[in-house]
């Protein structure tokens, strides 16, 4: 319908190695100037391309409904605060807005009740979205194989308090589960956890970890940990954690497919931490479509 827009999208696909797109791009750019500059309603003089064909299979949608929830917990009431988490959350929220997300909710220093309320509100948006993304920066821990995010009002004097005072990562996953195309949860929550030093164990053999436990999501869902399961992540000596600093950089770069994007994030964090911290991605996406945060 619009040669200029077609050429732009075809170039994106051609740059990713799509030979059909490269052929079609050549056909458009080699036309006489009066034909290329025809009214937007003029159709291409070739066979129509059906949605889902080889030519369009790898082209990202430019009108997808994408929503995000960004949470940063810093001002913990019973342990020392985290200096960078709210900075990280603000910066990630701004980048997602610049990437064209339809809605970006940001919540800072949330109590458990506040986190649950934010998740409930976000879930209603995510139910009708193409993409649903959650980013969390703050304390998190694993108890007997289950992962939890820690609100600022948690006391966690006893390991049995975790279900009442923290928020299960499963609750985060349930908030994004109905998004149509992509469900993404990014957790910068593997920091060395001060709650463990004072927490009483009701059962001596109960496993409690400073990091998070491995998780196996399904159905076009990715969960990205700032550090591999069982390991801890740095809060960072600058304005952002190493994980957040890399995300901020990479999310602003156009035409990086999501799987490559997180490989680049892993490389960035390993380099920044002297190979001491390795981010890890759990889950996988369908192979029929490519996923981009930013097209240009």
C-alpha positions in Angstrom: 0.0 0.0 0.0 2.9 2.4 0.8 6.2 1.8 -1.1 8.3 3.8 1.4 7.0 1.9 4.4 7.3 -1.4 2.5 10.9 -0.6 1.6 11.7 0.2 5.2 10.3 -3.1 6.5 11.7 -5.1 3.7 15.2 -3.7 4.4 14.9 -4.8 8.1 14.1 -8.3 7.0 16.8 -8.3 4.3 19.3 -7.2 6.9 18.3 -10.3 8.9 19.1 -12.5 5.9 15.7 -12.9 4.4 16.4 -13.5 0.7 12.7 -13.1 -0.4 12.7 -9.7 1.3 15.9 -8.7 -0.5 14.4 -9.6 -3.9 11.2 -7.6 -3.2 13.3 -4.6 -1.9 15.2 -4.6 -5.2 11.9 -4.6 -7.2 10.7 -1.5 -5.3 13.9 0.5 -5.3 14.6 -0.1 -9.1 11.2 1.3 -10.2 11.0 4.6 -12.0 10.7 7.5 -9.5 7.2 8.4 -10.5 6.0 4.8 -9.7 7.8 4.7 -6.3 6.3 8.0 -5.3 2.8 7.0 -6.3 -0.1 7.6 -3.9 0.0 5.4 -0.8 -3.1 3.6 -2.0 -1.4 2.4 -5.2 -0.8 -1.4 -4.9 2.4 -3.0 -5.9 2.4 -4.4 -9.5 3.1 -8.0 -8.4 1.3 -10.9 -6.9 -0.2 -10.0 -3.5 1.7 -11.2 -0.4 -0.4 -13.1 2.1 0.2 -12.6 5.8 2.3 -15.4 7.2 4.0 -16.0 3.8 7.8 -16.6 3.6 8.2 -12.9 2.7 6.4 -11.6 5.8 7.2 -14.4 8.3 10.1 -12.6 10.0 8.8 -9.0 9.9 7.9 -7.7 13.4 4.5 -6.0 13.8 4.7 -2.2 14.2 1.3 -1.9 15.8 1.4 -4.6 18.5 -0.2 -3.9 21.9 2.7 -4.1 24.4 2.4 -3.5 28.1 5.0 -3.5 30.9 5.1 -3.4 34.7 8.4 -2.1 36.3 9.0 -2.6 40.0 11.9 -1.2 42.0 12.3 -1.9 45.7 15.0 -0.1 47.6 13.8 1.3 50.9 13.6 -1.9 52.9 12.3 -1.3 56.4 14.0 -4.1 58.4 17.3 -4.5 56.5 19.6 -2.1 54.7 18.4 -0.6 51.5 19.6 -1.2 47.9 21.0 2.0 46.4 20.5 1.3 42.7 17.2 -0.5 42.3 14.9 2.5 42.0 17.4 4.1 39.5 17.3 0.9 37.5 13.5 0.7 37.5 13.1 4.3 36.4 15.6 3.9 33.5 14.1 0.6 32.3 10.7 2.2 32.3 11.9 5.1 30.2 13.5 2.9 27.7 10.4 0.7 27.3 8.4 3.9 26.7 10.8 5.0 24.0 10.6 1.5 22.5 6.9 2.2 21.8 5.2 0.2 24.5 1.5 1.1 24.7 1.5 1.2 28.5 4.4 1.2 31.0 3.5 1.1 34.7 6.2 1.9 37.2 5.9 1.2 41.0 8.7 2.0 43.5 9.3 0.8 47.1 6.2 -1.3 47.3 4.7 -3.1 50.3 3.4 -6.6 49.7 -0.2 -5.2 49.4 1.0 -2.6 46.9 2.8 -5.2 44.8 -0.3 -7.5 44.7 -2.5 -4.5 43.8 -0.1 -3.5 41.0 0.0 -7.0 39.7 -3.8 -7.2 39.7 -4.2 -4.0 37.7 -1.4 -4.9 35.3 -2.9 -8.4 34.7 -6.1 -6.9 33.3 -4.0 -5.0 30.7 -1.8 -8.0 30.0 -4.8 -10.2 29.3 -5.5 -8.3 26.0 -1.9 -7.5 25.1 0.4 -9.0 22.5 3.5 -8.5 24.7 3.4 -8.5 28.5 6.7 -7.6 30.2 7.6 -7.4 33.9 10.9 -6.1 35.2 11.8 -6.3 38.9 14.8 -4.9 40.8 15.1 -5.7 44.5 15.6 -8.6 47.0 14.6 -12.1 46.1 15.2 -15.5 47.5 14.5 -19.2 47.1 12.9 -21.4 49.7 12.7 -25.2 49.0 12.8 -24.6 45.2 10.2 -21.8 45.1 11.2 -18.3 44.2 10.0 -15.1 46.0 10.3 -11.4 45.5 10.6 -9.4 48.7 8.5 -6.2 49.3 9.9 -3.4 51.5 7.7 -4.2 54.5 8.7 -7.9 54.8 10.2 -9.0 58.1 10.9 -12.7 57.3 11.9 -13.6 60.9 10.9 -17.2 60.2 11.0 -19.3 57.0 7.3 -19.9 57.3 6.7 -16.1 56.9 7.7 -16.2 53.3 4.3 -17.1 51.8 2.6 -14.3 53.8 5.2 -11.6 53.5 6.7 -12.0 50.0 5.4 -12.4 46.5 5.9 -15.7 44.6 7.4 -15.5 41.1 4.5 -17.8 40.1 2.2 -14.8 40.9 4.3 -12.7 38.4 4.0 -15.4 35.8 0.2 -15.6 36.2 -0.1 -11.9 35.6 1.5 -12.2 32.1 0.2 -15.7 31.1 -2.6 -14.5 28.8 -0.5 -12.2 26.6 -0.9 -13.4 23.0 2.7 -13.4 21.6 5.4 -12.8 24.3 5.5 -13.1 28.0 8.8 -11.8 29.5 9.8 -11.5 33.1 13.2 -10.0 34.0 14.4 -10.4 37.6 17.4 -8.4 38.9 16.7 -10.0 42.2 19.6 -12.3 43.0 21.5 -9.9 45.3 23.2 -11.3 48.5 20.2 -11.3 50.8 20.5 -9.9 54.3 17.2 -11.6 55.4 18.9 -15.0 55.4 21.2 -13.9 58.3 18.3 -13.5 60.7 15.7 -15.9 59.4 14.8 -18.8 61.7 14.4 -22.1 60.0 11.4 -24.1 61.3 12.7 -27.2 59.6 16.5 -27.8 59.7 16.6 -29.4 56.3 14.6 -26.7 54.5 16.6 -25.2 51.6 17.0 -21.4 51.6 19.2 -19.8 49.0 20.6 -16.3 48.5 19.9 -16.6 44.7 16.9 -17.9 42.8 16.1 -21.4 41.7 16.0 -22.6 38.1 12.6 -22.4 36.5 11.1 -23.9 33.4 8.4 -21.7 31.9 6.3 -22.7 28.9 4.2 -21.3 26.0 6.3 -18.4 24.6 7.5 -17.3 28.0 11.0 -16.1 28.9 12.3 -15.6 32.4 15.7 -13.7 32.6 17.7 -13.8 35.8 20.4 -11.3 36.5 22.5 -14.2 37.7 22.3 -17.9 37.1 20.2 -20.0 39.5 21.9 -20.3 42.9 24.3 -17.4 42.3 24.1 -13.8 43.4 24.2 -10.5 41.4 25.9 -7.2 42.1 23.9 -4.1 42.9 26.6 -2.1 41.1 29.0 0.7 42.3 27.7 3.2 39.7 24.2 4.4 39.1 22.9 1.0 37.9 23.5 -2.7 38.5 25.6 -4.4 35.8 22.5 -6.2 34.5 20.3 -3.1 34.4 23.1 -1.1 32.7 23.4 -3.6 29.9 19.6 -3.8 29.5 19.3 0.0 29.3 22.0 0.0 26.5 20.7 -3.0 24.5 17.0 -2.1 24.6 17.8 1.1 22.9 19.5 -0.5 19.9 17.2 -1.2 16.9 16.7 -4.5 15.0 18.3 -6.8 17.6 16.2 -10.0 17.8 15.4 -10.8 21.4 17.4 -14.0 21.7 20.5 -12.2 20.5 19.7 -9.2 22.7 20.0 -11.4 25.9 23.1 -13.0 24.6 24.6 -9.6 24.3 23.4 -8.7 27.9 25.1 -11.9 29.2 28.4 -10.9 27.5 28.1 -7.3 28.8 27.6 -8.5 32.4 30.3 -11.1 32.3 32.7 -8.4 31.1 31.6 -5.9 33.7 31.9 -8.3 36.6 35.1 -10.1 35.6 33.2 -13.2 34.7 31.7 -13.4 38.2 28.1 -12.9 37.2 26.3 -14.7 34.4 22.7 -13.7 33.5 20.6 -16.7 32.5 17.5 -17.1 30.3 15.0 -19.7 31.0 12.3 -20.8 28.5 12.1 -20.4 24.7 10.0 -18.7 22.0 8.3 -20.2 18.9 10.6 -20.3 15.9 8.0 -18.9 13.4 8.4 -15.3 14.4 11.2 -12.9 15.4 10.8 -10.5 18.3 12.2 -7.0 18.4 11.9 -4.3 21.1 12.8 -1.5 18.6 12.6 -1.4 14.9 14.5 1.9 14.2 
